[in-house]
């Protein structure tokens, strides 16, 4: 029987602590920019783009080249930089400091997420697949609890968005302590040897192309919710900042529940059917977010979008794991991450321009264009078609 050993548990706890603080910064930076610094939506989009671009570059050129014995140091550096970014947001008195904080937060995320994911799969007592499943569950748990904690801090501080964000700095400090004390040679033993990566014919692999399409389909509404969700809640639905954070809580709770269901019964539906359900819920959720009024419909939209957030990523990873060898899986996962990351870099800026020109409702409505377009290959997919057109690399 597979056992979750101490170092892995510490990695999972640290993952939750870090992701909760990072998500708090992502969802609150628009409020700090708007309410404190009086920055418009286009510059808010630029800040989110800075965060995404620096994260993608750091992940690709720094984290992607780390060897096993360097992972612990990279995680510690990411936690320190994450805490530093929160402090910078708190003291930001100009656009320059605000943008610098977004850059530091991006570097932190680019280091943290790939290295924590790798550490979660290096245990000798559980399989890599189980480690990845536990890692994604830890992410979802933190994204459910984090907004609830921030909601409490906003209520306690009378909507002081700076103070509520600063309240997450103990999370990064605790993560540093846990990694220093609890993660030692267990994860450093597998070091020094670079993996040999075989050729990967992505253009000929139907499952990998489906995984990328499914991830891109959900990327647009997810970026809109993370970067502008608080302002959408305020100006489209008349909700307070605390109510917006409650919406985020519902979003991530349902995401977490969806992943728990997949962990409990991974074969509850076929991968293609799961992706079709996720695509349908995404379309409906975007329509509700764009056209409806009132707090009830805000909560409904966040709930509808929370389920595909929980399902799409693990199912996409499962498709890649099934149709690639161990030598090519890393490159396939990196391709999936880089493609979605690149889109995530561009979208905040584009969405910010749309919001500044047309308002938040029309911005959300225009998201339907890429969602519907990318839904076509998802709805056309079937297990039989994947089996006949896939070309797994051996």
Order of alpha helices (4+ residues) and beta strands (2+ residues): alpha-alpha-alpha-alpha-alpha-alpha-alpha-alpha-alpha-alpha-alpha-alpha-alpha-alpha-alpha
